[in-house]
Amino acid sequence: MKKRALFAGALAVPAAAGIWGAVIEPHLFAVRRHTLPILPAGAQSIKMLHVSDLHLAPWQRHRASWVKALTRLEPDVVVNTGDNLSADIVPEVLDVFDGLLDVPGVFVLGSNDFFSPKAKNPATYLRSPSEVKHRTEPDLDVRALIRGFEARDTPVGDTPNRDTPGQTRGWHFLDNAEASLTIRGTRIDFCGLGDSHIDRDRIRINADAESRGPDALDYPRFDPDAGVKVGVTHAPYSRTLEALTSAGADLIMTGHTHGGQIRVPFWGAPVTNCDLDRTRARGLFPYRNALVEISAGLGFSPYSPVRFACRPEVSLLTLVAKD
């Protein structure tokens, strides 16, 4: 009898953990909040909403409705770090973000904005970062996604969080590109890199530079006169972090890791799905002279639909003046 009870208990624990990770925790959405003193002295505070790794599938109505309601946070600027799709449902994704497209913002793309997920053994993630093998032509409508996020043909009225009345709605596309936004009187210089997970980052070395630092790179580069410099990319590979910090970034915002997705309580993430060490799978940490903020994201591949000890999240960063 005692052996039966022990056997039943041994089966019940993993079964309960499996039900929690597959059915309950993926719906426990959270807002992770950080306060960062990186603005110039005397600047007004800025609320920056970071959304990443939505991985939306047609049946995920709860996730879609939760993200649509993020307008309640009243952000001043939105940063989307990619992997919005798990299927070719661009109109549904654009509907999810429709209210936030009235807020100034920027975005980069992840591999799952180009390529639909494929079935694979989840255990391979424990050995090395995932690969998008033998796929060069996107099977998702990435051009429609870019057009929808930019939304340049849809004007808005005199919205309070846009410093230019009558400015069109939509976000700036930052894959290997730059944009500058003036938010609450502070000019933020954004510099983006494409997804290094599929080698779409375009880091250009200045062959004539005599030393390391901003002059060593032709790209990425920041305007030295900007109030704050923000690097944006999907995957936090070390080469992208090194390039953006060398260029002078104050803050780098990324996603991709899913925070490890299945974390071991009191130990953390087993992997990051990139070359960053597992202790940096999510959250805020210093890197060189910058701060790096990695969002654990909102979703997962439909072929590994589990999150454990790693709630789906967005980040709300409050930028404040330096002391």
Secondary structure, DSSP 8 states (H G I E B T S, - for coil): -HHHHHHHHHHHHHHHHHHIIIIIGGG--EEEEEEEEEE-TT---EEEEEE----B-TT-HHHHHHHHGGGGG--SEEEE-S--BSSS-HHHHHHHTTTGGGS-EEE---GGGTS------GGGGGTS----TT--S-SS-HHHHHHHHH-TT-B----TT-SSTT-B-SEEE-TT-EEEEEETTEEEEEEEE--GGGT----EE-TT--SSSGGGEEES---TTSSEEEEEESS--HHHHHHHHHTT-SEEEE--SGGGSB-BTTTB-S--SSSS-GGGSSEEEEETTEEEEE---S---TTS---BS---EEEEEEEEE--
